[in-house]
């Protein structure tokens, strides 16, 4: 990695809205799709709806429903 380069460069950004409250920015190597599972600190979610980012520098939105928590 070059000095001064953002380690998130080239990754997709999603604002994830969690069904049990709250939301947060998540960076992904690949796109999220409906039915995908997310693991957020040991808590599992399934993606129910996605608005894909329009281009590499845009922000997508994702709505995720709680499946299981520890």
FENSULPE-V709917 format. One record per pair of residues at least 24 apart in sequence whose ideal C-beta (glycine too) atoms are under 10 Angstrom apart, sorted by the first residue. I is the first residue (numbers start at 0). J is the second residue. D is the distance in whole Angstrom. If there is no record, write none. Layout:
I:J:D  I:J:D
This chain:
8:55:9  8:56:10  9:55:7  10:55:9  11:51:8  11:52:6  11:55:8  11:57:9  11:58:9  11:59:6  12:52:7  12:55:9  12:56:8  12:57:8  12:58:5  12:59:7  13:37:10  13:46:9  13:49:8  13:50:9  13:51:9  13:52:7  13:58:7  13:59:5  13:60:7  13:61:5  13:63:10  14:50:9  14:58:6  14:59:7  14:60:5  14:61:7  14:62:10  15:39:8  15:44:8  15:46:8  15:49:10  15:59:9  15:60:8  15:61:5  15:62:8  15:63:6  16:47:10  16:48:9  16:60:7  16:61:7  16:62:5  16:63:7  17:42:8  17:44:6  17:61:9  17:62:8  17:63:6  17:64:8  17:65:7  18:44:7  18:45:9  18:47:8  18:62:8  18:63:7  18:64:4  18:65:5  18:66:10  19:44:9  19:63:9  19:64:9  19:65:5  19:68:8  20:65:10  22:60:9  22:61:9  22:62:9  22:63:9  24:58:8  25:59:10  25:61:8  25:63:10  27:52:10  27:59:9  27:61:9  30:59:8  31:59:7  31:60:10  31:61:5  31:63:9  32:61:10  33:61:9  33:62:9  35:61:9  35:63:9  36:63:9  36:66:7  36:67:10  37:61:8  37:63:6  37:66:9  38:66:10  38:67:10  39:63:8  39:65:10  39:68:10  40:68:9  40:69:9  41:67:9  41:68:7  41:69:5  42:66:8  42:67:7  42:68:4  42:69:7  43:67:5  43:68:7  43:69:9  44:68:10
